[in-house]
């Protein structure tokens, strides 16, 4: 199969911000991420900031795209 004939998976991305001020706030983070995981989303990375956590997520779109030459 030639490179230009290959099909590539495609993804969509999302960014979530969680303000975390108290220990109980982590329960909300877990709940939200588990909910998104059940929808097929996967956390790529998470970054801690002064006011909470920013998470970057991705999931397959279910469509394929032809590879560029």
SULLIN-V158126 format. One record per pair of residues at least 12 apart in sequence whose C-alpha atoms are under 10 Angstrom apart, sorted by the first residue. I is the first residue (numbers start at 1). J is the second residue. D is the distance in Angstrom with one decimal. If there is no record, write none. Layout:
i->[I I]
j->[J J]
d->[D D]
This chain:
i->[2 2 3 3 3 3 4 4 4 4 5 5 5 5 5 6 6 6 6 6 6 7 7 7 7 7 7 8 8 8 8 8 8 9 9 9 9 9 9 9 9 10 10 10 10 10 10 10 11 11 11 11 11 11 11 12 12 12 12 12 12 12 13 13 13 13 13 13 13 13 13 13 14 14 14 14 14 14 14 14 14 15 15 15 15 15 15 15 16 16 16 16 16 16 16 16 16 16 17 17 17 17 17 17 17 17 17 17 17 18 18 18 18 18 18 18 19 19 19 19 19 19 19 20 20 20 20 20 20 21 21 21 25 29 29 33 33 36 36 37 37 37 39 40 40 40 40 40 41 41 41 41 41 42 42 42 42 42 42 43 43 43 43 43 44 44 44 44 45 45]
j->[67 69 66 67 68 69 66 67 68 69 65 66 67 68 69 64 65 66 67 68 69 63 64 65 66 67 68 63 64 65 66 67 68 60 61 62 63 64 65 66 67 59 60 61 62 63 64 65 58 59 60 61 62 63 64 41 57 58 59 60 61 62 41 42 43 44 56 57 58 59 60 61 41 42 43 44 55 56 57 58 59 43 46 54 55 56 57 58 29 32 33 43 46 53 54 55 56 57 29 46 47 48 49 51 52 53 54 55 56 32 48 51 52 53 54 55 48 49 50 51 52 53 54 48 49 50 51 52 53 50 51 52 52 53 55 55 57 57 59 57 58 59 59 57 58 59 60 61 56 57 58 59 60 55 56 57 58 59 60 55 56 57 58 59 56 57 58 59 57 58]
d->[9.8 9.5 9.2 6.8 7.9 6.8 6.9 5.3 5.8 5.1 9.9 6.5 6.7 8.7 8.9 9.5 8.4 5.9 5.5 8.8 9.9 9.5 5.8 5.3 4.5 5.8 9.5 8.6 5.4 5.1 6.1 6.1 9.7 7.0 7.8 7.4 6.6 4.9 6.5 9.0 9.6 8.5 5.8 5.7 7.1 6.2 5.9 6.7 6.4 5.4 4.3 5.2 8.1 8.5 9.4 9.1 8.4 5.6 5.7 6.4 6.2 9.9 8.6 9.4 9.7 9.5 7.3 5.6 4.4 6.7 9.0 9.7 8.7 9.8 9.4 10.0 8.3 6.0 5.1 6.3 8.9 9.5 9.6 7.0 5.7 4.7 6.2 8.9 9.7 9.4 9.3 10.0 9.3 8.2 5.7 5.2 6.6 8.0 9.3 9.5 9.6 9.9 10.0 9.4 7.1 5.7 4.4 6.3 9.0 9.4 9.6 8.3 5.5 5.1 6.3 8.1 10.0 9.3 9.2 5.7 4.2 6.5 8.7 9.6 9.6 9.3 6.6 4.6 7.1 9.8 7.5 7.3 9.7 9.0 9.9 9.2 9.4 8.9 9.9 9.4 9.9 9.3 8.8 9.8 8.4 5.9 7.8 9.6 9.7 6.1 5.5 4.8 8.2 10.0 8.4 5.3 5.4 6.2 9.5 6.7 5.8 4.4 6.6 9.0 5.5 5.3 6.8 9.8 7.4 9.9]
